[in-house]
Amino acid sequence: MRILILGFGKSGQASYNHLKEYDVDLFVYDQKRISDISYLSYDDLKRELPLFDLCIRSPGISRKSKVYWLASNLSKKMISELELGLYFLKSKNIIVVTGTNGKTTTCRMINTLLSTKYKTYLVGNIGIPLTSKVKEIKEEDIVIIEASSYMLEDTFSLNPYISIITSLDENHLDGNLNIETYYSSKKRILFNSKKVLFSNNEISKKINYQPDEFLNKYKVKKKFTSTNLINLKTSLEVCYLYNLTQEEVNRGIDLIRIDKYRQEVIKKEKITFINDSKSTSIEATNMCIEEFKNHQIILILEGIFKGFDIDNFNFKNVKKIYSYGTISKLLPSFVNKKESLEEILKEIKSNQEEDVYVLFSPGGSSYDLYLDYLDRGKKFECLVNQLWK
């Protein structure tokens, strides 16, 4: 059997390492040349037109790309790394979570809460490919899968006990034909699902589907932001479906840690900085603005815009807006456009701003200037600490 691994990031490497133990011929495509394996460049594929029994596509390979269509036509079947993992998965206790925003936080909350009673595995878009864990997962274990739209496009065997959509907004339009394509790829998790949960009512209108009603009555004493309370409510419904007691829930809530750089507070003198580097979409930025709307807000935007309409940013509660990076060229003239984050923070400091909330909620992906949102968040944190010693 001839198998092409299309993309050699985390999921491609996990697929390769899993399959190399079987009697198959493995070939790898990636933009970067790789040694010690049967590597094929795009030019190799064009020139040789080799045929494959199966192609395993990494989520980073866009359906808009030339290599996607070439590999698709040269393969009898194209699947995702997630689909490959599902083929070998013994457990039927599957919870799959997708959404524009909130899916990572919701997955982590569910994993923390359920692990007070069960053996759980958190895999998928979280950065841990299913195929890297599938051999150790037992039949009785619970598998929580964070699924991106790109992962779901070539996944066919998903048969979850619970499917969750956390939110839906314009996003990833750089990799989708239109908003309907993006929404429909998210809706694919509902195939064969026994229980369907939506974290807000707007999702039903956008994809024309009625979810199950929330039934849990758990009490929550720990304080969360309004955004994270929404994620927690969904997570608690999962706890209810898995019969957790209030005591087990309380124990789990005490262990919950919110994702790094998701509305993280840094107080300096009379300025409150909100490090929301994880915001990579309009919806996430608007949620951050809504969370702190009762304060004077200075907003900082940055990154590669992935939405459809830049005017969907909600600026009405914002005192001043700064931007830098790729997103600047799309923003209106009233935005203060700068060359760097350091320049923006120095200006805020020199203006002696007081009693304001500086929201670093970029609204775009970080790959124009940073390795990822963690790198971006860390650099913001370091600059704030450096300038406000």
Secondary structure, 3 states (H helix, E strand, C coil): CEEEEECCCHHHHHHHHHHCCCCCEEEEECCCCCCCCCEECHHHHHHHCCCECEEEECCCCCCCCHHHHHHHHHECCEEEHHHHHHHHCCCCEEEEEECCCCHHHHHHHHHHHHCCCCCEEEEECCCECHHHCCCCCCCCCEEEEECCHHHHHCCCCCCCCEEEECCCCCCCCCCCCCHHHHHHHHHHHHCCCCEEEECCCHHHHHHCCCCCCCCCCCCCCCCCCHHHHHHHHHHHHHHHHCCCCHHHHHHHHHHCCCCCCCCEEEEECCEEEEECCCCCCHHHHHHHHHHCCCCEEEEEEECECCCCCHHHCCCCCCCEEEEECHHHHHCCCCCEECCCHHHHHHHHHHCCCCCEEEEEEEECECCCCCCCHHHHHHHHHHHHHHHCC
